[in-house]
């Protein structure tokens, strides 16, 4: 129960317009993109200055309220679902300033609530490039990307969010400001606390500022699409490209089910009769792009592609890439419940993983589309169902368990980019060890003695 005195203090700190107490307001922040039960928090706070975060955290922590930080709520593993109804959500969407874009030293400084796509566009206007591009980038926030270590379509060549975090500022449970990292290329001052915060899913503190690395944009690029009569041929093409030492900036796969749902939603002329489609883009120096594109086309032909197409212009290419980014929304609109996973395997295991996914789909008689970042082994098998149908959803849960078992058996991981949250916490020990869980819990208790920062997420506390 939130005391009237706490509400009074928070109103004075944030302004009453940024302290949400009505049930209608609070209900909006009771869920995220994961298929999990919602929990209505007791209170929702919206700081508009980063300096307010520390005092808000201190007041809530002293009051014994569980604390969950939330950007846009696009999380897919339950990381932004409150731990309990006796909790507070701290929103970052009132902190959306890009504080600096430094063209000389190739970095930017941002507040936590900056939307990823808006940041990328602002950087591009300055003649620079921020590569991380999660599928949710039109709504997701930069601090959310950091908390989840978000990936994206360009992860194969350019890496993921962790590769672009140079420094952070965040607040601990006492409201102390913690600074880590620097604007310099090299910095080994103290512990690598920024590395600890990346992927921590709101369990270590609340990010208030980030220093992000920027890079020069590629001088040239070329997109290629390929259709296949057999999805195994498409997956073998992915492995063969990497084996040929070509590293595309984007190498995406869409199976036939996904193509049909996206085409029905977007109407852009996708090859719905194909068993699978690859979307490929190579970039870099113009000569290298030409060489890489020639190798890619040769690999595609050897792997029995039934059609190879080079988009005629940027508009056509952007339509295809927009179709890929809309794969999840298109699938999600097809049935009442959409269960999206991101089990990831070594790239050489992609053909075997695709085969296993098809076997699991048939075994449990499920409607499933598979798409994803095939180039880095990060597939998104997406099961369409209705959670209200208990018999059907029991088959879905069994299938998800099989997907994880297969991925781990191939030396893969539970999550390539969506995080663990509460949705995958029960499988953590299978991938890691009991010692890993205990070590993580001891570390968390030292950082958060009351166990109030997203305590039910990842390992529990």
TORTOR-958631 format. One record per residue (C-alpha): x, y, z; residue in one letter. Coordinates in steps of 0.2 Angstrom, whole numbers, plus 5000, padded with zeros to 4 digits. Example, Ala and Ser with C-alpha at 12.3 -4.5 7.8 and 13.67 -1.06 7.14 Angstrom:
! TORTOR-958631
506249785039A;506849955036S;
END
This chain:
! TORTOR-958631
500050005000X;500750174995X;500650305009X;499850475007X;501550545013X;502450464999X;501250524986X;501450694993X;503350684992X;503350624975X;502150754969X;503250884976X;504750804967X;503950764950X;502450864949X;500750784952X;500450774933X;501950644932X;501350534947X;499950424940X;498850344954X;497150304945X;496850124941X;496550164922X;498250254921X;499150114931X;498349974920X;499250044905X;500949984912X;500349814919X;501049714904X;502349704890X;502549614874X;502749444882X;501349314885X;501249334904X;499949384916X;499849564919X;500049654936X;499449824939X;500749924949X;500250034964X;501050184957X;501850254940X;503150394940X;503750494925X;505350594929X;505650734917X;507350774923X;508750644925X;509150714942X;507450664948X;507750484946X;508950464961X;507750544973X;506250454966X;507150284968X;507750324986X;505950374992X;505250214984X;506550104990X;506450165008X;504550135007X;504849955002X;504049964985X;504649844971X;505449954957X;505249914938X;505950034925X;505050044909X;505450124892X;504150084879X;503649914885X;504149824869X;505049694880X;504749514875X;505249414890X;504249504904X;505649614910X;504449764911X;502949674920X;502949734938X;503549604951X;501949624961X;500449744963X;501449824978X;502649904966X;503050064956X;503450084938X;504750224934X;504550274916X;505950354905X;504850424891X;504950594899X;506850594896X;507050604878X;508450724875X;509950694863X;511250794873X;512750784861X;513250714844X;515150734843X;515650714825X;517550734829X;517650594842X;516250484835X;515050474850X;513350534856X;512650574874X;510850534877X;509550524890X;508750354893X;507050384884X;507650424867X;506850324854X;508050214844X;507450254827X;507450444831X;509150434837X;509850344822X;509050474811X;509750614820X;511450534819X;511250504800X;510950684798X;512650724805X;513450604792X;513750464805X;513050294808X;512250204824X;512150024818X;511049934831X;509349914824X;508149804834X;506549764825X;505649874838X;506750024835X;505250134829X;504650124847X;506050054858X;507150164869X;509050174870X;509050124889X;507849984885X;509049924872X;510449934884X;509549844898X;509149704886X;510749704875X;509649724860X;510249654843X;509449684826X;509549654808X;511349724806X;512049624821X;512949494810X;514249624804X;514049764816X;513749684833X;512349724846X;512049864858X;513449814870X;514749854856X;514150034856X;514050074875X;515550184880X;514950244896X;513350254907X;512650354922X;511450264933X;510650274950X;510750144964X;509550094977X;510050244989X;509850364975X;511750384972X;512350434955X;513550304948X;514650344933X;515650224923X;516550224906X;517050384896X;517050474880X;518750414876X;519050254865X;520050174880X;519550184898X;519950054912X;519550174927X;518850054940X;517649904937X;516749884920X;515049934928X;514449984911X;514649804905X;513749744921X;512249854917X;512149804899X;510849654898X;510449674917X;508649704913X;508349834927X;509049724941X;510549834945X;509950014945X;509150144933X;510050214919X;509950404917X;511250444903X;512250344890X;513750384880X;513650284863X;514950244850X;514550304832X;515450244816X;515650314799X;514250254787X;514750124773X;515150204757X;514150084746X;512849934748X;511949814738X;510349714742X;509949544735X;508449434738X;508349244735X;506849124734X;506948944738X;505848794735X;506548714751X;506848804767X;508348684771X;509148744755X;508948924761X;509748884778X;511148794769X;511448954759X;511649054775X;512948934782X;513848924765X;513949114764X;514749134781X;515948984776X;516449084761X;517049224772X;515749344767X;514949434781X;513349534775X;512749674786X;511049594785X;510549414782X;508749374786X;507649224783X;505749224781X;504849054779X;503249024769X;502049054783X;502849214787X;502949274769X;501049234768X;500549334783X;501649484779X;501049494761X;499249484767X;499649624779X;500749734768X;500249694749X;501949724742X;502149574731X;503149444741X;503449274734X;502149184744X;502349024734X;504149004739X;504648894754X;505849024760X;506549194756X;508249274761X;508549454762X;510349494760X;511349664760X;513249684759X;514049854762X;515749934763X;516949994750X;516149994733X;517449864726X;517249754741X;515349764739X;515449714721X;516549564726X;515449504740X;513849524730X;514649414716X;515149274729X;513349284737X;512549254721X;513649114717X;513249034734X;511349064731X;511448974714X;512448824722X;511148804735X;509748794723X;508948964724X;507448964712X;507549154710X;508849294714X;508349474713X;509249634715X;508049784720X;508049914706X;508150064718X;508150114736X;506250124737X;506049944732X;507449894744X;506649984758X;504949904755X;505749734757X;506649784773X;505049854780X;504149694776X;505449604787X;505249724801X;503349704800X;503549514801X;503049504820X;501649634819X;500849544804X;500949374813X;500349444829X;498749514820X;498349334813X;497749254830X;497349314847X;499049254855X;500749264847X;502149174856X;503849244849X;505449154854X;507249184850X;508249034853X;509949054845X;511148924838X;512948924831X;512748984813X;513348814806X;511848734815X;510548834806X;510048694794X;509848574808X;508848704819X;507648734804X;507348554802X;507048534821X;505848684821X;504848604807X;504748434816X;504148524832X;502848614822X;502148454815X;502348354832X;501248484841X;500148524826X;500448714828X;500248864817X;502048934817X;503049054806X;504949064807X;505949214803X;507449304810X;509249354809X;509849194801X;511649254798X;511949254817X;510949104821X;509549204829X;507949134823X;506149184829X;505049034828X;503349124831X;501849014837X;500049084833X;498749024845X;497349074857X;497949064875X;496149044881X;496148874873X;496948774887X;497248624877X;498048714862X;499148824874X;499748664883X;500448604866X;501248774863X;502148774880X;502748594876X;503348654859X;504348804867X;505148684879X;505748574865X;506348724855X;507448774870X;508048594873X;508548574854X;509448744854X;510448704870X;510848534863X;511648614848X;512748734859X;511548874857X;510748994870X;508949024877X;508949204870X;509949294857X;509249464860X;507549464870X;508249434887X;507749314900X;506449414911X;505249304920X;504749204904X;506349114902X;507049114920X;506548934924X;507748874910X;509248974915X;510148834925X;510048724910X;511148834900X;512248894914X;512448804931X;511848804948X;513448904953X;513049034940X;511349064948X;512049074966X;513449184961X;512149304952X;510949304967X;512349344979X;512949484968X;511149554966X;510949554985X;512449654988X;511849784975X;510049774980X;509949724999X;508049725000X;507849634983X;506749774975X;507449804958X;506549684946X;506849544959X;505849414950X;506849434933X;508249324926X;508949234942X;507849294956X;508549364971X;
END
